Structure formats: structure tokens, C-alpha cells
Amino acid sequence: MTLKSFDIVIVGAGPAGGHCARILAKSGHKVLLAEQNDNFNKNDFSSAATPLETLSKFNLPESVIGSFWHKLTIETSKVSQSWESPESLGVVLNFAKFRAFLASEVEEFGGEVWLGYRYTRHSQAKGETTVEFKQLSSGQLITVSAKVLVDATGFARAVMYEKENDKPAFLSGTGIEYLIEVEPEVYNKYSGDLIFFLGDKWMPKGYSWIFPMEQNRLKVGAGRIFLDPKTVRHLSPLKKYIDLLIDEYLKSKNYKIIDKHGSTLKYSPGLKDIYCKDHNIIAIGDSVSTVNFLGGEGIRHGMDGAQIAGKYIQRYLEGKISDFRDYETEMHRKFDRKWNISERLAVRKYIDDVNDKLTDKMISYLKYMKTEDVMEILFDYKFEKISRGLGGYLQRKIKELINKFHL
């Protein structure tokens, strides 16, 4: 029996997988993008806030935007601080529409998109990589061949690790988010505001958020970071903190829950993930920890990594390289410095910050900064801008990290 063959098979149609498939299909390669969910509303798990330049950088249409925002607010247990701009600073993407758009572009450029197909295994034989999927609606097993196999399965890392026990220790996080419909007066009050909540009152060992979406709809979520799963047993459920935001902060009396969704984050300390194996298998996106562990933002960074991967995949298919070691090198060059500092700050903030001392100290300094400087710290990770004002032990620690990683 002749297998259906592809130049590239990408497992997982998230931002990284969809964008990588889009790039390669546009370049004329035969691409298969496979996703286990049968529609994009079923894994609508990202809060999806991003700076405005993301739209132009990745050529995204206005149709994937849930809302624009021009204001940033940070609420702690004791302090509230906002920064505003007369113009839009960023957008909140409609995550389902965004991923559906990427998939539609793959098809428009001649690629194939299979929804409802779960990756089960792959094998190497006689110079050929075969990939097996299970069609979830029928239970049928379907096998294809690939010149390059891409793991874009996120925290599952399903392609790179055959067994769960093979995976190394990860820093972990978990979050849930409600999409709610609120009264017009509540929505109008917060419609242009990206709000983050820090501190023991709002979200111990993590953070929570309220992001605007389409008319009269808000995303309300909470996430926590933990080093040891046993830690979670002693903390209240995330739902408690979402209810707190709705009842005490928004004060919405007649809200309606439109959707509930959640996800897990598995981050490799020091970025020790497996980036490539067997000369023609590579990992992208959250499968190689492109999500920033401090702020939890992953879409831009996953797509950045996908563009790097796409470049090397094309070189491999053209016979210019024989493996993907240079891809791994470039990924480390791009992410290592700022991600390692972010990781250490995240552990200090979410795990070690007793009585919110670090949180309040940082906000007390940030409040004097211009909006554009705060944006650069929160979204470009330019920590050198904040280290000057913190003084003492924390200032020395941040400066040590910056110097260590040559930022």
C-alpha cells in the first residue's frame, strides 16, 4: 500500500504549528497540519493579549482581534497603578478565530489541515519517517510519510518523548479562564484596559487577569506557578479567585458564563528541552518552552520560533543541511538570556515572595515610569530599566542576572 507522503508533517495547530505550516505551505512545500480537536473552539485556552506590533509582524487580519487595549493596570493586595496611551497599545486575540485563520491560510497555500486526528506514534525505516494518527470520530488509524516531522504539541511534547517517564522535571503552571458576558456599564468601564492582579489577596503563588473581548464580554482568569505538585494541595481552587474578581472587582450582578477553559504549562528550567532528534524531527513552540515563564505570554514567541524553524526546514529539504543542530543553536541564542532571567524572577515572585514585599516594591517604582517604558519591561523583558530603582538586595540580584547573561 502506498502511503500518502508529505514534505512536512506538523503535529499540533496552535500558534507555532499553524504559523510554521503557513510559512512552509506558502513556500510551495507539501504540508500536513494535524490537530486532535475537531474544531478550534474546543481548545480556546489562551488569554491571548499581545502588543500591537504582533499584527503587522505576523500579517494578522483585524478579523482575529477580540478587542484593542490602550491601558495597562496592575492591582496588588494594597496598590493599584495604571498606565495609559491615547492610542492602542495592543490587542486581545480571539484565540479560536486566530488559529482558524492560520489553518485557512495553510489550505489556501495548498497544504492540508486534518482536524480530529490524534498523533499516536512515528517510526523510522529505510530512510523514511512514517507517522500514525487516529481519526477520533471513527477510531481509524491512518499512516502517512514525512521528510520532516514537527512536534508542535505544546506541553505534551508528544512526538519528542515516547513515554511520560522519559520527560525531565519541569516547572509547572496551571490556569483557568472564564469568558463572561457582563452588563454594558461594567464592560464600558474596563473595555480598553488590560488588568493584571498580583499578590496574596488576588492570586497566591501566581496572578490573575481581566482582559476585554468583543462587546460586553470579558476574559477573567487565574493561574498559578508551582515547583512541586504537593504545593497545590494547600492552596484554594483557582475558581475561588475568579469568583473574587467578578464579585469584588467587577461587581457584576448579572453576568453570564459563555465558556470555561484551562490549560497547563510545562517549562524546562534553563531551556533544556529536546529541540531535534533522528536528523529530521524538530520541536517548536511550547514544546521547547518558548512561553515566557514570568508573564505567561507565548503566542508571539511561539510564532517567532516557528519562523526560525521554517527557515531551517527549508534548508534541510533543499539539501543544504543534514540535521537541525543549527536550529537549536539559534533558538538558544534568541531565548536563553531573557528567558533565564524571567525564570529566576518568576520563582522569586510566585514562589518566594512573602507578604507581597517584592510585588509592592516593584509597583512603587514602576508607577513613576512612562507607559512606553512599562511596555518594554512587561513585553520586551528589558529588566535593566527596572533594576535601577529597586535598591538593595533585589537590585544586586537582578544586576547579577543581567550581567551573567550579558543583557
C-alpha positions as CSV (number, residue, x, y, z in Angstrom):
1,M,0.0,0.0,0.0
2,T,1.4,3.4,-1.0
3,L,1.4,5.9,1.9
4,K,0.3,9.5,1.4
5,S,3.5,11.5,1.6
6,F,4.3,15.0,2.7
7,D,7.4,17.2,2.9
8,I,6.5,18.3,6.4
9,V,4.0,16.8,8.9
10,I,3.3,19.2,11.8
11,V,1.5,17.8,14.9
12,G,-0.5,20.5,16.7
13,A,-2.3,23.5,15.2
14,G,-1.6,26.1,17.9
15,P,0.1,29.4,17.1
16,A,3.5,27.8,16.5
17,G,2.3,24.9,14.5
18,G,-0.2,26.9,12.5
19,H,2.3,29.6,11.6
20,C,5.1,27.2,10.7
21,A,2.7,25.3,8.4
22,R,1.5,28.6,6.9
23,I,5.1,29.7,6.1
24,L,6.1,26.3,4.6
25,A,2.9,25.9,2.5
26,K,3.3,29.4,1.2
27,S,6.9,28.4,0.1
28,G,5.4,25.6,-2.0
29,H,6.1,22.7,0.2
30,K,3.6,19.8,0.7
31,V,2.4,20.3,4.3
32,L,0.1,18.4,6.6
33,L,-1.1,20.3,9.7
34,A,-2.8,17.8,12.1
35,E,-4.8,18.7,15.2
36,Q,-6.5,16.4,17.6
37,N,-9.5,18.7,18.3
38,D,-12.2,18.6,15.6
39,N,-12.7,22.4,15.7
40,F,-10.8,25.4,17.1
41,N,-13.3,26.3,19.7
42,K,-12.5,23.2,21.7
43,N,-9.1,24.3,22.9
44,D,-9.6,28.0,23.2
45,F,-7.2,28.2,26.2
46,S,-5.1,31.3,25.7
47,S,-5.9,34.7,27.1
48,A,-4.1,36.0,24.0
49,A,-3.1,39.5,24.9
50,T,-0.3,40.9,22.8
51,P,1.3,44.2,21.8
52,L,0.0,45.9,18.7
53,E,3.1,45.2,16.5
54,T,2.2,41.5,16.6
55,L,-0.4,42.1,13.9
56,S,2.0,43.6,11.4
57,K,4.9,41.4,12.2
58,F,2.9,38.2,11.5
59,N,0.5,39.7,9.0
60,L,-2.7,39.0,11.0
61,P,-6.0,40.4,9.9
62,E,-8.4,42.5,12.0
63,S,-10.9,39.6,11.9
64,V,-8.9,37.7,14.6
65,I,-9.0,40.6,17.1
66,G,-11.3,40.3,20.1
67,S,-10.5,43.9,21.3
68,F,-7.9,46.7,21.4
69,W,-6.5,48.0,24.6
70,H,-4.8,51.3,25.4
71,K,-4.4,51.0,29.2
72,L,-2.4,48.7,31.5
73,T,-3.4,48.2,35.1
74,I,-1.7,46.3,37.9
75,E,-3.6,45.6,41.0
76,T,-1.9,44.2,44.1
77,S,-3.3,43.4,47.6
78,K,-2.5,47.0,48.6
79,V,-1.7,49.1,45.5
80,S,-3.4,50.0,42.2
81,Q,-1.5,51.5,39.3
82,S,-2.3,52.3,35.7
83,W,-0.5,53.5,32.6
84,E,-2.4,54.8,29.6
85,S,-1.9,55.8,26.0
86,P,-4.1,58.0,23.7
87,E,-3.6,55.3,21.1
88,S,-3.9,51.5,21.2
89,L,-1.1,49.6,22.8
90,G,-2.1,46.1,21.9
91,V,-4.9,43.7,21.2
92,V,-6.5,40.6,22.7
93,L,-6.9,38.0,20.1
94,N,-9.9,35.8,19.6
95,F,-7.8,32.6,20.0
96,A,-10.2,30.3,18.1
97,K,-10.5,32.7,15.2
98,F,-6.8,33.3,15.2
99,R,-5.9,29.6,14.9
100,A,-8.6,29.0,12.4
101,F,-7.2,31.8,10.3
102,L,-3.7,30.3,10.3
103,A,-5.2,26.9,9.3
104,S,-7.2,28.5,6.5
105,E,-4.0,30.1,5.1
106,V,-2.3,26.7,5.1
107,E,-5.1,25.4,2.9
108,E,-5.1,28.4,0.7
109,F,-1.4,27.9,0.0
110,G,-2.0,24.3,-0.9
111,G,-1.4,22.5,2.4
112,E,-3.8,20.0,4.1
113,V,-5.3,20.5,7.6
114,W,-6.7,17.5,9.4
115,L,-8.9,18.3,12.4
116,G,-9.9,15.5,14.8
117,Y,-6.7,13.4,14.3
118,R,-4.6,12.5,17.3
119,Y,-0.9,11.6,16.9
120,T,-0.2,8.1,18.1
121,R,3.4,7.3,17.1
122,H,6.1,7.5,14.5
123,S,8.8,5.2,13.2
124,Q,11.9,5.3,11.1
125,A,12.6,2.6,8.5
126,K,14.6,2.5,5.2
127,G,15.2,6.2,5.3
128,E,11.5,7.1,5.7
129,T,9.6,8.6,8.6
130,T,6.1,7.2,9.0
131,V,3.6,9.0,11.2
132,E,0.5,7.4,12.6
133,F,-2.7,9.2,13.5
134,K,-6.0,8.1,15.0
135,Q,-9.1,9.7,13.5
136,L,-11.1,10.3,16.7
137,S,-14.5,10.2,15.1
138,S,-14.1,6.7,13.6
139,G,-11.2,5.2,15.5
140,Q,-9.4,4.5,12.2
141,L,-5.6,4.5,12.2
142,I,-4.1,6.4,9.3
143,T,-0.4,6.4,8.4
144,V,1.5,9.0,6.3
145,S,5.1,9.6,5.5
146,A,7.2,12.7,6.1
147,K,10.5,14.1,5.2
148,V,10.4,16.3,8.3
149,L,8.2,15.7,11.4
150,V,7.5,18.7,13.7
151,D,6.3,18.5,17.3
152,A,4.0,21.4,18.0
153,T,2.0,19.6,20.7
154,G,2.9,22.2,23.4
155,F,3.4,21.0,27.0
156,A,2.5,17.4,25.9
157,R,5.7,17.1,23.8
158,A,4.0,14.0,22.4
159,V,6.5,13.5,19.5
160,M,9.7,14.1,21.3
161,Y,9.0,11.8,24.2
162,E,7.5,8.4,23.6
163,K,6.7,7.8,27.3
164,E,5.7,10.2,30.1
165,N,8.5,8.8,32.3
166,D,11.1,9.9,29.7
167,K,10.3,13.5,30.3
168,P,12.6,15.6,32.6
169,A,11.4,17.6,35.5
170,F,9.6,20.8,34.5
171,L,8.5,24.0,36.2
172,S,4.7,23.8,36.1
173,G,1.8,26.1,36.0
174,T,-1.9,25.7,35.6
175,G,-4.7,28.2,34.8
176,I,-8.4,28.5,34.0
177,E,-10.3,31.3,32.3
178,Y,-13.9,32.3,32.0
179,L,-15.4,34.2,29.1
180,I,-18.3,36.1,30.6
181,E,-20.9,38.5,29.3
182,V,-21.5,41.4,31.6
183,E,-23.7,44.5,31.9
184,P,-22.9,47.2,29.4
185,E,-21.9,49.6,32.2
186,V,-19.4,47.1,33.5
187,Y,-18.0,46.4,30.1
188,N,-17.6,50.0,29.2
189,K,-15.7,50.7,32.4
190,Y,-13.0,48.1,31.6
191,S,-13.2,47.7,27.8
192,G,-9.8,49.3,27.0
193,D,-8.0,48.0,30.0
194,L,-5.6,45.1,30.3
195,I,-5.7,44.3,34.1
196,F,-3.3,42.1,36.0
197,F,-3.7,41.1,39.6
198,L,-0.8,40.1,41.8
199,G,-0.4,39.3,45.5
200,D,-1.9,37.0,48.1
201,K,-5.3,38.6,48.0
202,W,-6.0,38.1,44.3
203,M,-3.9,35.1,43.5
204,P,-1.3,33.5,45.8
205,K,1.6,31.9,44.0
206,G,0.5,33.3,40.7
207,Y,-1.5,36.0,39.1
208,S,-5.0,36.6,37.7
209,W,-6.4,38.9,35.0
210,I,-9.3,40.6,33.3
211,F,-9.0,41.2,29.6
212,P,-11.6,42.8,27.3
213,M,-13.1,40.9,24.4
214,E,-15.9,41.6,22.0
215,Q,-18.8,43.8,23.0
216,N,-19.9,43.2,26.6
217,R,-17.6,40.2,27.0
218,L,-14.5,39.9,29.3
219,K,-12.0,37.2,29.9
220,V,-11.5,36.6,33.6
221,G,-8.7,34.1,34.6
222,A,-6.3,32.9,37.2
223,G,-3.1,30.9,37.0
224,R,-0.5,29.7,39.5
225,I,3.1,28.5,39.3
226,F,4.4,25.7,41.4
227,L,7.7,23.8,41.8
228,D,6.2,20.8,43.5
229,P,2.7,19.4,42.8
230,K,2.3,18.8,46.5
231,T,2.2,22.6,46.9
232,V,-1.2,22.8,45.2
233,R,-2.9,20.7,47.8
234,H,-2.5,23.5,50.3
235,L,-4.0,26.2,48.1
236,S,-7.6,27.2,47.3
237,P,-9.1,26.2,43.9
238,L,-8.5,28.7,41.1
239,K,-12.2,29.2,40.8
240,K,-12.3,31.0,44.1
241,Y,-10.0,33.8,42.7
242,I,-12.0,34.1,39.5
243,D,-15.2,34.5,41.6
244,L,-13.4,37.1,43.7
245,L,-12.6,39.2,40.6
246,I,-16.1,39.0,39.3
247,D,-17.9,39.7,42.6
248,E,-15.5,42.1,44.3
249,Y,-13.6,43.9,41.5
250,L,-16.1,43.9,38.6
251,K,-19.1,43.9,40.8
252,S,-21.2,42.3,38.1
253,K,-24.5,41.1,39.4
254,N,-26.0,39.5,36.3
255,Y,-23.0,38.1,34.4
256,K,-23.4,35.1,32.2
257,I,-20.6,32.5,31.7
258,I,-20.1,31.9,28.0
259,D,-17.2,29.5,28.2
260,K,-14.7,27.9,30.6
261,H,-11.4,26.7,29.6
262,G,-7.9,26.0,31.0
263,S,-4.5,24.7,30.3
264,T,-1.2,23.5,31.8
265,L,2.3,25.0,31.4
266,K,5.4,22.8,31.5
267,Y,8.5,24.8,31.3
268,S,12.1,23.4,31.1
269,P,14.4,25.2,33.6
270,G,17.4,26.5,31.7
271,L,15.7,25.6,28.4
272,K,17.0,22.0,28.4
273,D,14.3,20.7,26.1
274,I,15.0,18.3,23.2
275,Y,14.9,20.5,20.1
276,C,15.7,17.9,17.5
277,K,16.3,14.2,17.1
278,D,16.8,11.5,14.4
279,H,18.1,14.1,12.0
280,N,14.6,15.1,10.7
281,I,12.4,15.6,13.8
282,I,12.2,19.0,15.5
283,A,10.1,20.7,18.2
284,I,8.7,24.2,18.2
285,G,6.5,26.5,20.4
286,D,5.7,25.4,23.9
287,S,7.3,22.0,23.2
288,V,10.6,23.9,23.6
289,S,9.5,26.3,26.3
290,T,9.1,29.4,24.1
291,V,6.4,30.7,26.5
292,N,7.8,33.3,28.9
293,F,7.6,31.8,32.4
294,L,7.4,35.2,34.2
295,G,4.4,36.6,32.3
296,G,3.0,33.5,30.7
297,E,3.0,35.1,27.2
298,G,3.5,32.6,24.5
299,I,1.9,33.4,21.2
300,R,4.4,35.9,19.8
301,H,7.4,33.8,21.0
302,G,6.0,30.6,19.6
303,M,5.5,32.2,16.2
304,D,9.0,33.7,16.4
305,G,10.4,30.3,17.0
306,A,8.2,28.8,14.2
307,Q,9.8,31.3,11.7
308,I,13.2,30.2,12.8
309,A,12.2,26.5,12.4
310,G,10.7,27.2,9.0
311,K,14.0,28.6,7.7
312,Y,15.9,25.5,8.8
313,I,13.3,23.1,7.5
314,Q,13.5,24.7,4.0
315,R,17.3,24.4,4.2
316,Y,17.0,20.7,5.1
317,L,14.6,20.0,2.3
318,E,16.9,21.8,-0.1
319,G,19.8,19.5,1.0
320,K,21.8,22.4,2.5
321,I,21.9,20.9,6.0
322,S,21.6,17.3,7.2
323,D,20.2,17.9,10.7
324,F,18.7,20.6,12.9
325,R,21.6,21.3,15.3
326,D,21.9,24.9,13.9
327,Y,18.2,25.4,14.6
328,E,18.8,24.5,18.3
329,T,21.7,26.9,18.5
330,E,19.8,29.8,17.0
331,M,16.8,29.2,19.4
332,H,19.1,29.3,22.4
333,R,20.8,32.4,21.1
334,K,17.4,34.1,20.8
335,F,15.8,33.0,24.0
336,D,18.3,32.0,26.6
337,R,19.3,35.3,28.1
338,K,16.0,36.9,28.8
339,W,14.2,33.6,29.5
340,N,16.7,32.5,32.1
341,I,16.3,35.8,34.0
342,S,12.5,35.6,33.6
343,E,12.6,32.1,35.1
344,R,14.5,33.2,38.1
345,L,12.3,36.3,38.7
346,A,9.2,34.1,38.3
347,V,10.4,31.7,41.0
348,R,11.3,34.7,43.3
349,K,7.9,36.4,42.7
350,Y,5.5,33.5,42.6
351,I,7.1,31.1,45.0
352,D,9.3,33.1,47.4
353,D,7.6,36.5,47.7
354,V,6.4,36.5,51.3
355,N,3.7,39.0,52.2
356,D,3.9,40.6,48.7
357,K,7.0,42.6,49.7
358,L,8.7,42.2,46.3
359,T,5.4,42.9,44.4
360,D,4.7,46.2,46.3
361,K,8.4,47.3,45.9
362,M,8.3,46.8,42.2
363,I,5.0,48.6,41.7
364,S,6.1,51.5,43.9
365,Y,8.9,52.0,41.4
366,L,7.0,51.3,38.2
367,K,4.4,53.9,38.9
368,Y,6.8,56.7,38.1
369,M,7.8,55.3,34.7
370,K,6.4,56.2,31.3
371,T,3.9,54.0,29.6
372,E,6.4,53.1,26.9
373,D,9.0,52.0,29.5
374,V,6.5,49.8,31.3
375,M,5.5,48.2,28.0
376,E,9.2,47.5,27.3
377,I,9.6,45.8,30.7
378,L,6.4,43.7,30.5
379,F,6.5,42.7,26.9
380,D,10.2,43.1,25.8
381,Y,11.7,41.9,29.1
382,K,14.1,44.9,29.4
383,F,14.7,44.3,33.1
384,E,17.6,46.7,33.1
385,K,15.0,49.5,33.1
386,I,13.6,48.5,36.5
387,S,16.8,47.3,38.3
388,R,17.9,50.9,38.8
389,G,15.1,51.7,41.2
390,L,14.8,48.7,43.4
391,G,17.9,49.1,45.5
392,G,19.5,46.8,48.0
393,Y,19.5,43.0,47.7
394,L,17.0,42.7,44.8
395,Q,18.8,45.3,42.7
396,R,22.0,43.4,43.1
397,K,20.4,40.1,42.2
398,I,18.8,41.5,39.0
399,K,22.0,43.2,38.0
400,E,23.9,40.0,38.6
401,L,21.5,38.1,36.3
402,I,21.7,40.8,33.7
403,N,25.5,40.7,33.7
404,K,25.6,36.9,33.8
405,F,23.5,36.7,30.6
406,H,25.0,39.8,29.0
407,L,21.7,41.7,28.6
